[in-house]
Amino acid sequence: MESDSLSRRSLLQAIAATLGAAALPWADIVEAAGQAHAHAAAQAGRAKVTFLTAAEAADVEAVAAQIVPTDDTPGAREAGVITFIDRAMATFLSQLAADYRAHLAVFQASCRVQHPGTTFASLSSEQQIAFLKTVDRTPFFESTRLLTMLGMFTAPSYGGNRDGIGWKLLGFEANHMFQPPFGYYDRDYPGFTLDAGPTK
């Protein structure tokens, strides 16, 4: 449907704009909304949700956990994807928050029709998977899938990828490199030497 297409396009455009801004030196949107909130969350341990209600967060986290499940390796729950999604909707993707919550409400209502008197989060894993197969083309699921991937693999300062879990799954090491082939672009920086790296 056209509205669904527009919703997905809006999400992608907002994410692209945010990531594009992040490429600029200390971009205001990302720096203020991501870094400041991430620092406060780090000081307080596991962040509490601020945009989603507890019930909404439980359902969204359950969906994310089916997208990247926990098995012999950590999944979306361990990576704190729900914290990323909640923070994104409260801050740097706030322009999409109303639509996301509306799509979530439709998802929850559809779940109650199929499973009266319960919530998605309370269903068994098999029931969750069966239900998700019926809604995997909806704006809510497609948005949550994309947000889950971002929450798994983006920088931990944005609330997800807790303790670099996602990076470890990929074998990525977030180490700055000042040895060749990196570092040559800094050779004219005051106090920098190629052999010793930056000096204090």
C-alpha positions in Angstrom: 0.0 0.0 0.0 1.1 3.6 -0.7 1.0 4.6 3.0 3.1 1.6 3.9 5.7 2.5 1.3 5.7 6.1 2.5 6.3 4.9 6.1 9.2 2.7 5.1 10.6 5.5 3.0 10.3 8.0 5.9 12.1 5.7 8.2 15.0 5.1 5.8 15.2 8.8 5.0 15.3 9.7 8.7 18.0 7.1 9.4 20.0 8.2 6.3 19.8 11.8 7.5 20.9 10.9 11.0 23.8 8.8 9.7 24.7 11.5 7.2 24.8 14.0 10.0 27.0 11.7 12.0 29.6 12.0 9.3 29.9 15.7 10.0 32.1 16.8 12.9 30.2 16.4 16.1 26.8 16.7 14.4 24.2 18.3 16.8 21.5 15.7 16.3 23.6 12.6 16.9 25.9 14.1 19.5 23.2 15.6 21.7 20.7 12.8 21.3 23.0 9.9 21.1 26.1 10.6 23.1 24.7 12.5 26.0 21.9 10.0 26.6 24.3 7.1 26.2 26.6 8.5 28.8 23.8 9.0 31.3 22.6 5.4 30.6 26.1 4.0 31.0 26.3 5.7 34.4 23.0 4.2 35.5 23.6 0.7 34.1 20.9 -0.8 31.9 18.8 2.1 30.7 15.1 2.2 31.4 12.7 3.0 28.5 11.5 6.5 28.3 9.5 6.6 25.1 7.9 3.1 25.1 5.6 1.9 27.9 6.7 -1.2 29.7 4.1 -3.3 27.8 5.2 -1.8 24.4 8.9 -2.4 25.2 8.2 -6.0 26.1 6.5 -6.6 22.8 9.2 -4.8 20.8 12.0 -6.5 22.6 10.3 -9.9 21.9 10.1 -9.1 18.2 13.7 -8.1 18.1 14.7 -11.3 20.0 13.0 -13.3 17.2 14.8 -11.3 14.5 18.2 -11.9 16.2 17.6 -14.7 18.7 19.8 -15.9 21.5 21.3 -19.3 20.9 24.9 -20.3 21.4 25.7 -16.6 20.8 24.1 -13.5 22.3 21.1 -12.0 20.5 19.1 -8.8 20.5 18.2 -9.0 24.2 21.8 -9.2 25.3 22.8 -6.4 22.9 20.2 -4.1 24.5 18.4 -3.5 21.1 15.3 -2.3 23.0 17.3 0.5 24.6 18.5 1.6 21.2 15.0 1.6 19.7 13.5 3.4 22.6 16.3 6.0 22.6 16.0 6.4 18.9 12.3 7.1 19.1 12.8 9.5 22.0 15.6 11.5 20.4 17.3 11.2 17.0 14.4 9.5 15.2 11.7 11.3 17.2 10.1 12.6 13.9 9.0 9.0 13.3 7.9 8.2 16.9 4.2 8.8 16.4 4.0 6.6 13.3 6.1 3.9 15.0 3.8 3.8 18.0 0.7 3.8 15.8 2.1 0.8 13.8 3.0 -0.9 17.1 -0.6 -0.5 18.3 -1.9 -2.1 15.1 0.6 -5.0 15.6 -0.6 -5.5 19.2 -4.3 -5.4 18.2 -3.7 -8.0 15.5 -2.0 -10.2 18.0 -4.9 -9.9 20.4 -7.3 -10.9 17.7 -5.3 -14.1 17.1 -4.5 -14.7 20.7 -7.2 -13.1 22.9 -6.3 -12.0 26.4 -2.6 -12.1 25.9 0.4 -10.1 24.5 3.0 -10.9 21.9 5.7 -11.0 24.6 3.8 -13.6 26.6 3.4 -16.0 23.7 5.6 -19.1 23.3 8.5 -18.8 20.8 6.7 -21.0 18.3 3.5 -18.8 18.6 5.5 -15.7 18.2 7.2 -16.9 15.0 3.9 -18.1 13.6 2.3 -14.7 14.2 5.3 -12.8 12.8 4.9 -14.7 9.6 1.5 -13.1 9.2 2.8 -9.6 9.7 6.3 -9.6 8.2 5.3 -7.2 5.4 3.8 -4.6 7.7 5.4 -1.2 8.4 5.9 -2.1 12.0 7.8 -5.3 11.4 9.9 -3.9 8.6 10.8 -0.8 10.7 11.6 -3.0 13.7 13.7 -5.3 11.7 15.8 -2.4 10.4 16.0 -0.8 13.9 17.1 -4.2 15.3 19.9 -4.4 12.9 21.0 -0.9 13.7 20.7 -1.6 17.5 22.8 -4.7 17.1 25.7 -3.3 15.1 25.8 0.5 15.6 28.2 2.1 18.0 27.3 1.3 21.7 27.1 5.0 22.5 23.7 5.0 20.8 22.2 2.5 23.3 22.5 -0.8 21.6 25.3 -3.2 20.8 25.9 -3.5 24.6 29.6 -4.3 25.4 30.2 -4.5 21.6 28.2 -7.8 21.4 27.2 -7.2 17.8 30.8 -6.3 16.8 32.1 -9.4 18.4 29.7 -11.5 16.4 31.1 -9.9 13.3 34.7 -10.3 14.4 35.0 -6.5 14.3 37.5 -4.8 16.7 36.8 -1.1 17.3 40.4 -0.1 17.7 41.9 3.1 16.4 44.9 2.3 14.2 47.8 4.7 13.9 50.1 2.3 12.0 50.3 2.0 8.2 48.2 1.7 6.2 46.3 4.0 8.5 47.7 7.1 10.1 49.4 8.7 7.2 46.6 11.3 6.9 47.6 12.5 10.4 51.3 12.9 9.7 51.1 16.7 9.6 49.0 16.8 12.8 51.0 18.6 15.6 52.4 16.0 18.1 51.7 13.0 15.8 54.5 10.6 14.7 53.9 7.6 12.5 56.1 5.4 14.6 54.8 6.3 18.1 51.3 7.4 17.2 49.7 10.5 18.8 51.6 12.1 21.7 50.1 13.8 24.6 
